Amino acid sequence: VENGVIAAALEKIPKSVRTGVPTLPELQSLFDEVHSVGRQAAHVPTGRSGLEGQIAGMIFAKMTVTPSPDSAPPVGDDGNMADYTLASARRHVQLGNLEEAVRELDKLKGQTAFTMGDWKKTAMDRIAVEKALKVIKMECALMNKNMAG
C-alpha cells in the first residue's frame, strides 16, 4: 500500500542519518563533552584566535563558574553572553528538549558557534527523525482505525 504521508515523512529524514542517529542519552553525554570546549571558545579574547588566545580561553573557562541558566547575563559582554547561552542550552539538553537547545545554540557566534556546530547538526538530525516518526506513527494509527472500521 503506497501512502503519500509516510513517503513525505521519510523524505524529510536527512540522508546523513541513514546509518543511524544518536539516542537522546548519547546526545546528552556528547553535549557535556562539547560544552566545556564551547566555554573555552567563548572565553577566547576578541581578536586572539591564535594559540595564546586558545590558552587564555582555557584558563578563563577554568577560572570562572559556569553560569546558572536562570540568572540574567551581563549586558555588553559577548564572552559571558555566550557562556550564559551555553548554560541555557545545557539545561534544555538535560531536560531532553533538543529543539530549545538548538534554538539557544543558534544565538552563538564566531568560534563558539563553530565549536558547537557538529553537536547542533547531530541534534537537528535527531529532531528531524523524531518528527518524521511522529508523523508515521500518527498515519499508521489512522490507517489502523480506518481498517478496523
QUIGISUL-V616115 format. One record per pair of residues at least 6 apart in sequence whose ideal C-beta (glycine too) atoms are under 6 Angstrom apart, sorted by the first residue. I is the first residue (numbers start at 1). J is the second residue. If there is no record, write none. Layout:
I/J ; I/J
This chain:
5/139 ; 6/136 ; 6/139 ; 9/132 ; 9/135 ; 9/136 ; 12/132 ; 13/129 ; 13/132 ; 14/125 ; 14/128 ; 16/125 ; 17/125 ; 17/129 ; 21/125 ; 21/126 ; 21/129 ; 24/96 ; 27/123 ; 28/93 ; 30/119 ; 31/93 ; 31/119 ; 34/119 ; 35/90 ; 37/115 ; 38/86 ; 38/112 ; 38/115 ; 38/116 ; 39/61 ; 40/57 ; 40/58 ; 40/61 ; 41/111 ; 41/112 ; 41/115 ; 42/79 ; 42/82 ; 42/83 ; 42/112 ; 43/57 ; 43/60 ; 43/61 ; 43/79 ; 44/53 ; 44/57 ; 44/111 ; 45/53 ; 45/56 ; 66/87 ; 67/83 ; 67/84 ; 67/87 ; 69/87 ; 69/88 ; 69/91 ; 73/80 ; 73/81 ; 73/84 ; 74/80 ; 82/108 ; 82/112 ; 85/104 ; 85/107 ; 85/108 ; 88/104 ; 89/101 ; 89/104 ; 89/105 ; 92/100 ; 92/101 ; 93/101 ; 98/123 ; 98/127 ; 99/127 ; 102/120 ; 102/123 ; 102/124 ; 105/116 ; 105/120
